[in-house]
Amino acid sequence: MNKIYISNKREKHQINKNIYGHFAEHLGRCIYEGFWVGEDSDIPNHKGIRLDVVEALKKLNIPVLRWPGGCFADEYHWKDGIGPREQRKTIVNTNWGGVVENNHFGTHEFFDLCEMLGCEAYINGNVGSGTVQEMQEWVEYMTFDGESPMANERKKNGREKPWKVAFFGVGNENWGCGGHMRPEYYADLYRQYQTYVKNYSDTPIYKIACGANIDDYPWTEVLMREASQFMNGLSLHHYSLVGGWEKKGDALNFPEEEWFSLLENAKKMDELITKHSTIMDKYDSEKRVGMIVDEWGTWLAVEPGTNPGFLYQQNTIRDAMVAAITFHIFHKHGDRVTMANIAQTVNVLQAMILTDGEKMLKTPTYHVFEMFKHHQEAMLLDTKEESVSEYISSSVTKKEDTMIISLCNYGLEETETIEYFIEDGTFTGKTVEAFALIGDKMNAHNTFDAPEQVSKKVFEDFSIDDNKLAVVIPPMSVVTVSVQG
Ligand code: AHR
């Protein structure tokens, strides 16, 4: 039972670290309260950005952060968010709760945040309600290192040197909140708008076109046919749901069948990537265009008593399973999937961190990101599975001489023993580290009063003998073992 054979020599592809990327939108309490508290806040902050959240996130090695949306991006006019804060325009966030947006967090604050996190910037531009000129000027404002109206404006606002914009999204969900466009129309607009996303620096901006919603394969077909030569990446959005958009199952109080239906929905990511990728292959057999899964994660019912437009949900060991399973799928498709951004980093949907005033907690999902970070930039090794339980998901990568093995057991009852065999080598026996995230019940989660209920623990339930590693994994658990081999 549960045998996995690892080829030490057959490296499949490198895991792009950007698969471990994040997404922060002006939605609910993600930006305001989650990241931004303002310079005058009692909550310890640097330039208005809260330090406890940044310190926690730094442990995840976040490679890239997408901002400002989401649906918000196609309503965002970047000039509203620059200059002295007290003079910035107040607008209505029509997509998310109709609340007032004071634009205190804008371009400069976003780059401060990226600098503090040590990550790349992924800016999402406005196609739905923005002009070509507006997009062109934003890129000039951020990246031009000379004398120009926009660069001069940036300098006037306190930033002499340009920033690096590594990734730029040309619109978001333009089949829906970003303009309800047909793919043919958006493909033409994409071609036009991206022309003005100029490279003002030596590092070219990686341009991402709006891709399909879930299984909208015709969208991918049209975009690839009409515009693939103008893009570096094409996005895909897939959220894990229980009972569809109508029902949105409860995040905390759910029956067994909803444990499994959520995980089944998460596993659909494999099929979606495979099918979209097959279409992309038709136009791009070299896999030059990356698939950018820039929104994924669980979308469940909001916490009782909170604004339904804020998408604030609790996070359990079930969400941790979704994260582990999804990462294993991304690893498998790492030759095409070059970035993914979980939705969203703080206080929204499948968050890493929840805050309540000055309090914060790390969710079970946070711990999966922390445990899996060693996979970033590692090589995926070829594995063959024999009689592996349907509830086990596993992935093996290698970085230098260290193998990183991650697995989850999403069964509810059985402890499983998984035997890993190296086909062409041995484990040297020198274990670097092993950790586990264990759920004692389906909805195990952290609260502000008990923030460490579900947290990473040192794991010792494994043994190594020559070319064999046996891991004993409890139900509802995620384990990582890093071992020399
Ligand atoms: O992540 C929440 C929302 O989900 C995003 O704003 C939108 O792009 C998607 O529909």
Residues whose N, C-alpha, C, O or C-beta is under 5 A from the ligand:
A	BS01	AHR	G70 C71 F72 E173 A343
